[in-house]
Amino acid sequence: MKKRLMLSTALIVSLVGMPAMAAGDAAAGKAKSAVCAACHGTDGIAIIPGYPNLKGQNEQYLISSMNAYKSKERNGGLSVLMQAQASMLSDQDIANLAAYYANMK
């Protein structure tokens, strides 16, 4: 019983200490995606060779990628273009865009 109580307490403490993840709004992401479409296509399929397709991509991967560009942790190649774009996005914008592209089928 004591062990179960300790495990429950540890779980609650760890969950309370976790930052809240803003849920993405795919409709808001679609409205914000016009700039993305110039390189990644209106349907999420890149129109420029070598650029990634975003359609159906994992939502958490998109969020972490955009945050890495925003914080300039992703470097090299054409990352300077994405760094500039990501710097203009709020955390909620990023979550919305990620939800939009992840939900494309």
C-alpha positions as CSV (number, residue, x, y, z in Angstrom):
1,M,0.0,0.0,0.0
2,K,2.8,2.4,1.0
3,K,4.6,1.7,-2.3
4,R,1.5,2.3,-4.3
5,L,0.9,5.6,-2.6
6,M,4.5,6.7,-3.2
7,L,4.2,5.8,-6.9
8,S,0.9,7.7,-7.2
9,T,2.4,10.7,-5.5
10,A,5.5,10.6,-7.8
11,L,3.2,10.4,-10.9
12,I,1.1,13.3,-9.8
13,V,4.1,15.5,-9.0
14,S,5.7,14.7,-12.4
15,L,2.5,15.5,-14.3
16,V,2.0,18.8,-12.4
17,G,5.5,19.8,-13.2
18,M,5.1,19.2,-17.0
19,P,4.5,22.2,-19.2
20,A,1.0,22.3,-20.7
21,M,1.0,21.5,-24.4
22,A,-1.3,23.8,-26.3
23,A,-3.6,21.8,-28.5
24,G,-3.4,22.7,-32.1
25,D,-6.4,24.0,-34.0
26,A,-6.2,22.6,-37.6
27,A,-8.6,25.2,-39.0
28,A,-6.5,28.0,-37.6
29,G,-3.4,26.3,-39.0
30,K,-5.0,26.1,-42.4
31,A,-5.6,29.9,-42.3
32,K,-2.0,30.5,-41.3
33,S,-0.5,28.1,-43.9
34,A,-0.5,30.4,-46.9
35,V,3.1,31.4,-46.4
36,C,4.1,27.7,-46.0
37,A,2.4,26.8,-49.2
38,A,4.9,28.8,-51.3
39,C,7.5,26.0,-50.6
40,H,5.6,23.1,-49.1
41,G,2.6,23.3,-51.5
42,T,-1.1,24.1,-50.8
43,D,-1.7,20.3,-50.4
44,G,1.3,19.8,-48.1
45,I,3.4,18.3,-50.9
46,A,6.5,20.3,-51.5
47,I,6.7,22.0,-54.9
48,I,10.5,22.7,-54.6
49,P,12.7,19.6,-55.0
50,G,14.6,18.9,-51.7
51,Y,12.0,20.6,-49.5
52,P,10.0,18.3,-47.1
53,N,6.4,17.3,-47.6
54,L,4.4,18.3,-44.6
55,K,1.2,16.4,-45.4
56,G,0.4,13.7,-42.9
57,Q,3.7,14.4,-41.0
58,N,3.8,13.5,-37.3
59,E,2.4,16.5,-35.3
60,Q,4.9,16.4,-32.5
61,Y,7.7,16.1,-35.0
62,L,6.5,19.2,-36.8
63,I,6.2,21.1,-33.5
64,S,9.8,20.1,-32.4
65,S,11.2,20.9,-35.8
66,M,9.6,24.4,-35.9
67,N,10.7,25.1,-32.4
68,A,14.3,24.0,-33.3
69,Y,14.2,26.5,-36.3
70,K,12.8,29.2,-34.1
71,S,15.5,28.7,-31.5
72,K,18.1,28.4,-34.3
73,E,19.1,24.9,-33.1
74,R,18.6,23.7,-36.7
75,N,21.4,25.1,-38.9
76,G,22.9,24.5,-42.3
77,G,21.5,24.4,-45.8
78,L,18.5,26.6,-46.2
79,S,17.6,26.6,-42.5
80,V,18.1,30.4,-42.4
81,L,14.8,30.6,-44.4
82,M,12.9,28.5,-41.9
83,Q,14.5,30.3,-39.0
84,A,13.1,33.6,-40.3
85,Q,9.6,32.1,-40.9
86,A,9.5,30.3,-37.5
87,S,10.7,33.5,-35.6
88,M,7.4,35.1,-36.6
89,L,5.2,32.3,-35.2
90,S,3.9,32.0,-31.7
91,D,3.8,28.6,-29.9
92,Q,0.1,28.5,-30.6
93,D,0.7,29.2,-34.3
94,I,3.2,26.3,-34.4
95,A,0.7,24.0,-32.7
96,N,-2.0,25.0,-35.1
97,L,0.2,24.5,-38.2
98,A,1.3,21.2,-36.9
99,A,-2.3,20.1,-36.3
100,Y,-3.3,21.2,-39.8
101,Y,-0.5,19.4,-41.7
102,A,-0.6,16.2,-39.4
103,N,-4.4,15.9,-40.1
104,M,-4.0,16.1,-43.9
105,K,-4.6,12.8,-45.6
